[in-house]
Amino acid sequence: MAKVLDNPRPTLKERAAKIGAQIQGSQAWNSIFRPGSIFRKGYTDSPRNRSYVIMNSVLYHLHPVKVKRHAVKVSYTLCLGGLSFFVFILLTVTGIFLMFFYRPTGANAWQDIQTLQTSVTFGLLIRNMHRWGAHIMVLTVFLHMARVFYHGAYKPPREFNWVIGVILLTLTLLLSFTGYLLPWDQLALWAVTVGTNMMGYTPVFGSQVRFVLLGGVEIGSETLLRWYVLHVLMLPFVIVIFMAIHFWRVRKDGGISGPL
Amino acid sequence: MTEIPEHLLKRAQAARDKAASPSDASASEGGDRIPDALLDRTKASGAGAAVVAAAPAGGVPVGAGPGGHTQRLLTVVKSGSIQEAKAAPVDKVHTWPHLLAVEFVAGLALTAFLFVFSWVVNAPLLQAADFNNTPNPSKAPWYFLGLQELLTMFHPMIAGVTLPGMGLVALILAPYLDRNASNKPEDRKFMTSMMTMFLIFWAVLTIIGSFFRGPGFNFTFPWRDGIFFEL
């Protein structure tokens, strides 16, 4: 105690703490973080503040203030639904990065990917993350469906949310498949050829469906542009709408199912 | 305007008169608005056992109805309609920190995994697309290889459209066809085994299509002829 009195000059740590407190007490800071935020000055762990963290933040659109105790057990959900959504966000971020370096034309597409991998900082890494992330998303969405089925979570009142889930699975596969063509290499071209040939066998309007999707009778530059727009704009737009309904229904139907 | 009934006006007037008339000397003292009757009763209740004995000493309480009653029975409500609990209370925890912390860690772990994996393993980029050079074998993306495997067994319309279409419809209709309300695993052995069979069937087809199909999509063994599979 005596030592502190002998040396009244504040230490670096004390000064940093003081500046931190001033920033946290400022009007600008408090205009960003609403009351109850963990980033606000004097946050204490109280039931009231625990409620405010959700209720006073944008997270309230996703989560209720309280959830069933068994719902937070990792062994019940394996986080699969949440992780699917999270990978979708990662894919959006990495995908926007890729869009800066990519032109969806037969003459440029492959060369752009090649250049991205060899000449763009972190280009290869981001492309890898987008590619592997896409496979992970197909996997997590599929496993999420299996998990929900084995827990009988599709039963009333959640029947319709299960239907939306099947639509989301289909959209995930379509997103992955449309993205598969975009590198415009031998793998992409012939995998998509195999896939779209199957579509042509749809009864009654098979060849029409194929024509609309390919932008012609064979895969070509028009297909690339078409699938690019589907991949970066239309399908993400549609899947986000269905995800919004899916997450909203989870809450409206009484939170996640169970316990068993 | 509705007319106020005569007897209610009379009763109100009587109550007002009673409140205004000084029944005791202390009532006229400034600022003391609490009627003496109530003060007396408070005193009496403080004395405990003397409640009953003290009450008559204060006379009839202010605002009392006919016969000196201070309460009136307005209606009888059946207990079921207001007291019956609809749902048993649910054991709940706060989303922050119990759920958000788990989600944060899960997201972080997945990001770390994806980052490291992407650092180590490169995504394939083969030669530029060439319409005149068909690779052998040509395979669909892995999640469609089960369908491509079906193509070897059925007509393309059955394998490529009818069967997957039926699978999707069956999935969509599952909650409407399954009339069993229980979610206990021991009560739903039928549905559980149906789904497991469906999943295993699909997984086996996908694995065969992925690893056991070589040039010309003919059957091979991966340990004998190598793997013809790209992600």
Interface residues (C-beta under 8 A of the other chain):
Chain A: I38 P47 R50 S51 V53 I54 L59 H63 P64 V65 K66 V67 K68 R69 H70 A71 V72 V74 C79 G82 L83 F86 V87 L90 G106 W110 Q111 I113 Q114 Q117 L124 L125 R127 N128 M129 H130 R131 W132 G133 H135 I136 V138 F142 M145 A146 F149 Y150 H151 G152 A153 Y154 K155 P156 R158 E159 W162 V163 V166 T170 L173 S176 F177 Y180 P183 W184 D185 Q186 L187 A188 L189 W190 A191 T193 V194 G195 N197 M198 M199 Y201 T202 P203 G206 E218 S257 G258 L260
Chain B: V90 D91 K92 V93 H94 T95 W96 P97 H98 L99 L100 V102 E103 A106 G107 L110 T111 L114 F115 F117 S118 W119 V121 N122 A123 P124 L125 L126 Q127 A128 A129 D130 F131 N133 T134 P135 S138 K139 A140 P141 W142 Y143 F144 L147 Q148 L151 H155 P156 M157 A159 G160 V161 L168 L171 I172 A174 P175 Y176 D178 N180 A181 S182 N183 K184 P185 R188 M191 T192 M195 L199 E230 L231
